[in-house]
Amino acid sequence: MSQHNKLWISLVMAIAAFLRSYSGIDLGVDDATATAIVGAIWSALVWLIPNGKPVSKPDGDQNG
């Protein structure tokens, strides 16, 4: 993937949390518990998914 893996998983989970909250998706629990579940999954994914190493530029690249 890329060096921004944690950024992408956070953006996806933020969108998922927003959609769950505002579209009325029912997880079978109250709102506070559902928020805690989404937050726990979010934290676990950010912890589990490592960032990739930055891509190094060739020595002769003058554009960066």
Number of C-alpha atoms within 10 A of each C-alpha: 8 13 13 13 15 18 13 13 16 15 13 13 19 15 12 13 17 12 12 17 14 8 9 10 10 11 11 8 10 9 14 8 12 18 14 11 14 16 15 12 12 19 14 11 15 18 11 9 11 14 15 12 10 9 8 6 10 7 6 6 7 7 5 4
